[in-house]
Amino acid sequence: MNLLRAASLVSLLTLASRVTGLVREQAIAAAFGASVVTDAFNVAFRIPNLLRRLFAEGAFSQAFVPLLAHSRAQEGDAATRALVDAVATVLLWALAATCVAGVVAAPVLVWLMAQGLQASGGFELAVGLTRWMFPYIGFMSLVALSAGVLNTWKRFAVPAATPVLLNLAVIVCAWLLAPRLEARGIAPVYALAVGVMLGGVLQLAVQLPALARIGMLPRFGLGWRAVRSAVGHPGVKRVLKQMAPALLGVSVAQISLLINTQIATQIGPGAVSWLSYADRLMEFPTALLGVALGVVLLPQLAASRAADDGARYANLLDWGLRLVLLFTLPCAVALIVFPQALVAVLYHRGAFEAADVAQTVIALQGYGAGLLGLVALKVVTPGYYAKQDIRTPVKVAVAVLVLTQLLNLLFVPWLGHAGLALSIGCGALVNALWLLIGLHRSASWRPAAGWPWFIAKVVVASTAMGVGLAWAARRFDWVALGAHEGQRAALLAAVLAGSALVYFGVLLAFGVRPRDFVRRG
């Protein structure tokens, strides 16, 4: 298959997800601004999302997908189907217990993540929202299982498109349900929680027909005998064994998120929300390229290792890294030199005021400084997971966690909430570079010919684009243009289109062509 086409398809569908996610954030920002209410919602939503990243899309996927690819390549579809059934059965029962425990322990979870909400008055609201949204982790874990199977079968479209349903559900509930709740004396923010749960149900529902079409719809064991049999399956034992170090590695990032959320709630009302709005913008390049490449590369890298094809494995990594540099460096430049226009056009309306724009801008610049590392991690980390080497990323992640918190001690007193974003960005750069050096030293990756010249071309093109963006940032008062929203949005579109023409025009002048990145796998 054409891997560039597959990555492009995933990227396009992810774009739809991120656009609807941005509309979701715009609706929340316009309705609630950056306040104690939005801080409470973001903290409550972050708790199941933290566990989703920790277990479902984190340790579970990292352990399950390489084993699934190996099973299909070496043992065939029948054995792989038995593996999926066993894993699904164990996962279902583990999730049921987790959801019950999470709803009961909601006050403890909120306290662990955001003690600062007690002073600002949002603690009880966050607890209530957490109880509503915690079962979301159950639906999303089953979605992660389904996505792992579909991606291994090279059915990338459905898993990439399903997050759109979450965003649409939240938007519809915010629009239709929030006013009705307010009229009945219920906090309208609970409409967002209902939307999250509805989105989880819809995301799982659309995966099931796709699984059925490839004959891999899981058969869940509901009796004690079926559960005991599933736990004893060799594949389940191997997944659990691999999950242990993977869980430690993923938990490092989530511990960092937990600490940063605690610090943000101590900074003051709005800090959690400013970081969340900036993170939504940062996720565009991270998801469009990093997630798309990670989704496509992990099964292909795992298959290359299973076939003992070291050359193809190294070439896949090199291809992914070139795409990371090609698309991420100009995005990082844009986030650093042109953030006010992006934030003002996308968020500055309703309850989201000019002061909120300024605070979100500096957070976005902090994320932009480390964007290259954040995206590169989506390529270099699967390089280790495909080899079923989970311990090395864990060791590096622990060291980077310590570094990130030391940077927080330096940056937060100076920059406030923006210091948290900058610490994350710097940590990601160190993490990606460390792992990349490890791949090079182990001979898993060798830079193909032409890397220095390619880097020079991308840097020159990004610089030319950045000069134009810096001029546009100073030439127009993007906040004041809020009185003419249509004109402001059109102007932003024109500036971004012109910047893209400059960037790719310089690359074309240097001889960089799209066909250079077409790869079949």
Backbone hydrogen bonds, N-H to C=O, Kabsch-Sander energy under -0.5 kcal/mol:
donor,donor_aa,acceptor,acceptor_aa,energy
3,L,1,M,-0.9
3,L,519,R,-2.5
4,L,519,R,-0.9
6,A,2,N,-2.3
7,A,3,L,-3.0
8,S,4,L,-2.4
9,L,5,R,-2.4
10,V,6,A,-2.4
11,S,7,A,-2.6
12,L,8,S,-2.7
13,L,9,L,-2.4
14,T,10,V,-2.5
15,L,11,S,-2.2
16,A,12,L,-1.8
17,S,13,L,-1.8
18,R,14,T,-2.9
19,V,15,L,-2.9
20,T,16,A,-2.2
21,G,17,S,-2.2
22,L,18,R,-2.3
23,V,19,V,-2.3
24,R,20,T,-2.2
25,E,21,G,-2.3
26,Q,22,L,-2.7
27,A,23,V,-2.4
28,I,24,R,-2.1
29,A,25,E,-3.0
30,A,26,Q,-2.7
31,A,27,A,-1.9
32,F,28,I,-3.0
33,G,28,I,-0.6
33,G,29,A,-1.9
35,S,33,G,-0.5
39,D,35,S,-2.3
40,A,36,V,-2.4
41,F,37,V,-2.2
42,N,38,T,-2.8
43,V,39,D,-2.4
44,A,40,A,-2.5
45,F,41,F,-2.9
46,R,42,N,-1.8
47,I,43,V,-1.2
49,N,45,F,-1.6
50,L,46,R,-2.8
51,L,47,I,-1.9
52,R,48,P,-2.4
53,R,49,N,-2.6
54,L,50,L,-2.0
55,F,51,L,-3.3
56,A,51,L,-0.7
57,E,52,R,-2.4
58,G,52,R,-0.8
59,A,54,L,-2.3
60,F,55,F,-2.8
61,S,56,A,-1.2
62,Q,58,G,-2.5
63,A,59,A,-1.7
64,F,60,F,-3.2
65,V,61,S,-2.3
67,L,63,A,-0.9
68,L,64,F,-2.8
69,A,65,V,-2.7
70,H,66,P,-2.3
71,S,67,L,-2.7
72,R,68,L,-2.4
73,A,69,A,-2.1
74,Q,70,H,-2.5
75,E,71,S,-2.8
76,G,71,S,-0.9
76,G,72,R,-0.7
80,T,76,G,-1.6
81,R,77,D,-2.5
82,A,78,A,-1.8
83,L,79,A,-1.9
84,V,80,T,-2.4
85,D,81,R,-2.3
86,A,82,A,-2.2
87,V,83,L,-2.6
88,A,84,V,-2.7
89,T,85,D,-2.0
90,V,86,A,-2.1
91,L,87,V,-2.6
92,L,88,A,-2.5
93,W,89,T,-1.8
94,A,90,V,-2.1
95,L,91,L,-2.4
96,A,92,L,-2.0
97,A,93,W,-1.8
98,T,94,A,-2.1
99,C,95,L,-2.7
100,V,96,A,-1.8
101,A,97,A,-2.3
102,G,98,T,-2.6
103,V,99,C,-2.1
104,V,100,V,-1.9
105,A,101,A,-2.4
106,A,103,V,-0.9
109,L,105,A,-2.2
110,V,106,A,-2.5
111,W,107,P,-2.2
112,L,108,V,-2.4
113,M,109,L,-1.6
114,A,110,V,-3.2
117,L,114,A,-1.4
118,Q,115,Q,-1.8
119,A,116,G,-0.6
120,S,116,G,-1.3
121,G,117,L,-1.2
122,G,117,L,-1.7
123,F,117,L,-1.1
126,A,122,G,-2.2
127,V,123,F,-2.1
128,G,124,E,-2.3
129,L,125,L,-2.4
130,T,126,A,-2.2
131,R,127,V,-2.1
132,W,128,G,-1.5
133,M,129,L,-2.2
134,F,130,T,-2.3
136,Y,133,M,-1.9
137,I,134,F,-2.1
138,G,135,P,-1.0
139,F,135,P,-1.3
140,M,136,Y,-2.4
141,S,137,I,-1.8
142,L,138,G,-1.6
143,V,139,F,-1.9
144,A,140,M,-2.1
145,L,141,S,-1.9
146,S,142,L,-2.2
147,A,143,V,-2.9
148,G,144,A,-2.3
149,V,145,L,-1.7
150,L,146,S,-2.7
151,N,147,A,-2.9
152,T,148,G,-1.6
153,W,149,V,-1.7
154,K,151,N,-1.5
155,R,150,L,-3.5
156,F,154,K,-0.8
160,A,156,F,-1.6
161,A,157,A,-1.8
162,T,158,V,-1.8
164,V,161,A,-1.7
165,L,162,T,-1.8
166,L,162,T,-0.7
167,N,163,P,-1.7
168,L,164,V,-2.6
169,A,165,L,-2.3
170,V,166,L,-2.3
171,I,167,N,-2.4
172,V,168,L,-2.7
173,C,169,A,-2.3
174,A,170,V,-2.6
175,W,171,I,-2.0
176,L,172,V,-3.1
177,L,172,V,-0.5
177,L,173,C,-1.5
178,A,173,C,-1.7
180,R,176,L,-0.6
181,L,177,L,-2.4
182,E,178,A,-2.4
183,A,179,P,-2.0
184,R,180,R,-1.0
184,R,181,L,-0.5
185,G,182,E,-1.5
186,I,181,L,-2.9
190,Y,187,A,-2.1
191,A,188,P,-2.0
192,L,189,V,-1.1
193,A,189,V,-0.9
194,V,190,Y,-2.0
195,G,191,A,-2.1
196,V,192,L,-2.1
197,M,193,A,-2.0
198,L,194,V,-2.5
199,G,195,G,-2.4
200,G,196,V,-2.0
201,V,197,M,-2.0
202,L,198,L,-2.3
203,Q,199,G,-2.3
204,L,200,G,-1.7
205,A,201,V,-2.2
206,V,202,L,-1.9
207,Q,203,Q,-0.7
207,Q,204,L,-0.7
208,L,204,L,-1.1
210,A,206,V,-0.7
211,L,207,Q,-2.1
212,A,208,L,-2.3
213,R,209,P,-2.0
214,I,210,A,-0.9
214,I,211,L,-0.6
215,G,212,A,-1.3
216,M,211,L,-2.7
220,F,218,P,-0.7
222,L,220,F,-0.6
227,V,223,G,-2.2
228,R,224,W,-2.7
229,S,225,R,-2.3
230,A,226,A,-2.3
231,V,227,V,-2.5
232,G,228,R,-1.4
233,H,230,A,-1.3
237,K,233,H,-2.1
238,R,234,P,-2.1
239,V,235,G,-2.5
240,L,236,V,-2.8
241,K,237,K,-2.2
242,Q,238,R,-2.6
243,M,239,V,-2.2
244,A,240,L,-1.2
246,A,242,Q,-1.6
247,L,243,M,-3.8
248,L,244,A,-1.6
249,G,245,P,-2.2
250,V,246,A,-3.0
251,S,247,L,-2.5
252,V,248,L,-1.3
253,A,249,G,-0.9
254,Q,250,V,-1.8
255,I,251,S,-2.9
256,S,252,V,-2.0
257,L,253,A,-2.0
258,L,254,Q,-2.6
259,I,255,I,-2.8
260,N,256,S,-2.6
261,T,257,L,-2.4
262,Q,258,L,-2.1
263,I,259,I,-2.5
264,A,260,N,-2.6
265,T,261,T,-2.3
266,Q,262,Q,-1.2
267,I,263,I,-1.3
268,G,264,A,-1.1
271,A,268,G,-1.7
274,W,270,G,-2.8
275,L,271,A,-2.2
276,S,272,V,-1.9
277,Y,273,S,-2.8
278,A,274,W,-2.2
279,D,275,L,-2.5
280,R,276,S,-1.8
281,L,277,Y,-1.3
282,M,278,A,-2.3
283,E,279,D,-1.9
284,F,281,L,-1.2
286,T,282,M,-1.5
287,A,283,E,-3.1
288,L,284,F,-2.8
289,L,285,P,-1.8
290,G,285,P,-1.0
291,V,286,T,-1.7
292,A,287,A,-1.3
293,L,289,L,-2.9
294,G,290,G,-2.5
295,V,291,V,-2.8
296,V,292,A,-1.9
297,L,293,L,-3.2
298,L,294,G,-2.1
300,Q,296,V,-0.9
301,L,297,L,-3.6
302,A,298,L,-2.6
303,A,299,P,-2.2
304,S,300,Q,-2.1
305,R,301,L,-2.2
306,A,302,A,-2.4
307,A,303,A,-1.9
308,D,305,R,-1.2
309,D,304,S,-3.0
310,G,308,D,-0.9
313,Y,309,D,-1.9
314,A,310,G,-2.4
315,N,311,A,-2.3
316,L,312,R,-2.4
317,L,313,Y,-1.8
318,D,314,A,-2.3
319,W,315,N,-2.5
320,G,316,L,-2.3
321,L,317,L,-2.4
322,R,318,D,-2.0
323,L,319,W,-1.8
324,V,320,G,-2.0
325,L,321,L,-2.2
326,L,322,R,-2.5
327,F,323,L,-2.1
328,T,324,V,-2.5
329,L,325,L,-1.3
331,C,327,F,-0.8
332,A,328,T,-2.6
333,V,329,L,-2.2
334,A,330,P,-2.1
335,L,331,C,-2.3
336,I,332,A,-1.6
337,V,333,V,-2.6
338,F,334,A,-2.1
342,L,338,F,-1.0
343,V,339,P,-2.6
344,A,340,Q,-3.0
345,V,341,A,-2.3
346,L,342,L,-1.8
347,Y,343,V,-2.5
348,H,343,V,-0.7
348,H,344,A,-1.4
349,R,347,Y,-1.8
351,A,30,A,-1.8
352,F,349,R,-2.1
353,E,351,A,-0.9
357,V,353,E,-1.8
358,A,354,A,-2.1
359,Q,355,A,-1.9
360,T,356,D,-2.3
361,V,357,V,-2.3
362,I,358,A,-1.5
363,A,359,Q,-1.2
364,L,360,T,-2.3
365,Q,361,V,-2.1
366,G,362,I,-1.5
367,Y,363,A,-2.0
368,G,364,L,-2.5
369,A,365,Q,-1.6
370,G,366,G,-0.6
370,G,367,Y,-1.2
371,L,368,G,-1.2
374,L,370,G,-2.2
375,V,371,L,-2.3
376,A,372,L,-2.2
377,L,373,G,-1.9
378,K,375,V,-1.3
379,V,376,A,-1.7
380,V,376,A,-2.6
381,T,377,L,-1.8
383,G,379,V,-0.8
384,Y,380,V,-0.7
384,Y,381,T,-1.4
385,Y,381,T,-2.0
386,A,382,P,-2.7
387,K,384,Y,-0.7
388,Q,385,Y,-1.8
389,D,384,Y,-2.6
390,I,388,Q,-0.9
394,V,390,I,-1.3
395,K,391,R,-2.5
396,V,392,T,-2.2
397,A,393,P,-2.5
398,V,394,V,-2.3
399,A,395,K,-1.8
400,V,396,V,-2.5
401,L,397,A,-2.3
402,V,398,V,-1.9
403,L,399,A,-2.2
404,T,400,V,-3.0
405,Q,401,L,-2.1
406,L,402,V,-2.0
407,L,403,L,-2.4
408,N,404,T,-1.9
409,L,405,Q,-1.7
410,L,406,L,-1.1
411,F,407,L,-3.5
412,V,408,N,-2.2
414,W,411,F,-0.5
415,L,411,F,-3.8
416,G,412,V,-2.6
418,A,415,L,-1.2
419,G,416,G,-1.2
420,L,416,G,-0.7
420,L,417,H,-0.7
421,A,417,H,-1.2
422,L,418,A,-2.3
423,S,419,G,-2.2
424,I,420,L,-2.0
425,G,421,A,-2.3
426,C,422,L,-2.7
427,G,423,S,-2.4
428,A,424,I,-2.2
429,L,425,G,-1.9
430,V,426,C,-2.1
431,N,427,G,-2.6
432,A,428,A,-2.7
433,L,429,L,-2.3
434,W,430,V,-2.5
435,L,431,N,-2.3
436,L,432,A,-2.4
437,I,433,L,-2.4
438,G,434,W,-1.8
439,L,435,L,-2.1
440,H,436,L,-2.0
441,R,437,I,-2.7
442,S,438,G,-1.8
443,A,440,H,-1.3
444,S,439,L,-1.8
445,W,439,L,-1.5
451,W,448,A,-0.9
454,F,450,G,-2.3
455,I,451,W,-2.8
456,A,452,P,-2.2
457,K,453,W,-2.0
458,V,454,F,-2.2
459,V,455,I,-2.5
460,V,456,A,-2.4
461,A,457,K,-2.4
462,S,458,V,-2.5
463,T,459,V,-2.3
464,A,460,V,-2.3
465,M,461,A,-2.1
466,G,462,S,-2.7
467,V,463,T,-2.1
468,G,464,A,-1.4
469,L,465,M,-2.1
470,A,466,G,-2.6
471,W,467,V,-1.9
472,A,468,G,-2.1
473,A,469,L,-2.3
474,R,470,A,-1.5
475,R,471,W,-2.3
476,F,472,A,-1.4
478,W,476,F,-1.1
481,L,477,D,-1.7
482,G,479,V,-1.8
483,A,480,A,-1.4
484,H,481,L,-2.2
485,E,482,G,-0.6
488,R,484,H,-2.5
489,A,485,E,-2.7
490,A,486,G,-2.3
491,L,487,Q,-2.4
492,L,488,R,-2.2
493,A,489,A,-2.4
494,A,490,A,-2.2
495,V,491,L,-2.4
496,L,492,L,-2.7
497,A,493,A,-2.4
498,G,494,A,-2.5
499,S,495,V,-2.4
500,A,496,L,-2.4
501,L,497,A,-2.1
502,V,498,G,-2.2
503,Y,499,S,-2.7
504,F,500,A,-2.7
505,G,501,L,-2.0
506,V,502,V,-2.3
507,L,503,Y,-1.9
508,L,504,F,-2.5
509,A,505,G,-2.2
510,F,506,V,-1.5
511,G,508,L,-1.4
512,V,507,L,-2.6
516,D,513,R,-1.7
517,F,514,P,-2.1
518,V,515,R,-1.0
521,G,1,M,-3.8
